[in-house]
Structure formats: C-alpha cells, structure tokens
Amino acid sequence: MHFQRAPKADAKIVRCTAGRIHDVIVDVRPTSPTRGRIFVSELAPSSATMVYIPAGFAHGFQTLEDNSVVEYLMGTEYIEELSDGFRHDDPMVGIKWPEPVTVLSPKDAAWPLLADRRLW
C-alpha cells in the first residue's frame, strides 16, 4: 500500500485501461474520523470508471486478469524521500484481497507493519 507523506502528500486519479483490477484505498490521515477505513472498487475498461484518491490515503491494487494496465494521474511530483507505505497484509488494516497474493515487488514486500510505525 503506497502513499506520499506531507508536506507533499499526493492525490491521484487511477483507472484500468486493460484487464481488471481490485483497487483498495485506505485513509491514513492522522486526525480523520474515517482513519483506517478501507474503500474498495473493481476497475476495468468496460466500466469506464476512474477512482480519485485524496492526499492522505494509501493505495494498492491486485490484478484480476493477465496483462492488466493501470494508469495514474498524479497531483504533485514524486519525491522519493516522502514515498511511504505499509504491507498489503497488515493485520491492523485487514484488507481482504480476492485472490492469494503471489507476486510482490521487493519494495512492497519490505514495507513495515503499521504497528511498528508512528503512522497509526
């Protein structure tokens, strides 16, 4: 699950232009009344749906079909030092993925649990 920390927290628009994805957004804003709430949608070209991800929300997705393509429109520039995330299987968040998670990038596999951080 990815996000960019303040002072350059980033809003995004995401769409799936090929295949199909299970899209997950988690509110990680420290003072939000919906902090920790999970928002889920399925994106596919046939639905012509885009998802807006506000600043202060983590984002991740699982492909549901081979050769899926995901496009992002970013609200601000990427700043590597502010790039952050947490594990897709973090028990504090409890995301239910529709398929077993079998492939992760090394960066995604290395994210810490929220209990080990000051984010939560």
C-alpha angles and dihedrals in degrees: 000000000000138000140148118242127230140300084048100027106167134225117205142189114215132191137168113231098178133021121357135285139193102227122202130190124184126192107232098167108134098226100031119126087218095050110148093016114139122220116195133188138162114233126199135151091249091064093048087213126153124191123219113214112195123217109274095040126108118225136202139150143195122217113235096187134038116261094024115168123206124192126198130198106201124212096210140007120290112254111191095205090057096046110115143160150157136231120287090228098046106151092213090064100033101204112187109216115199094224132033110273104242105156126048131163114246089249093053092046090053098054112119127238116264091240087064093054140063092236094090 
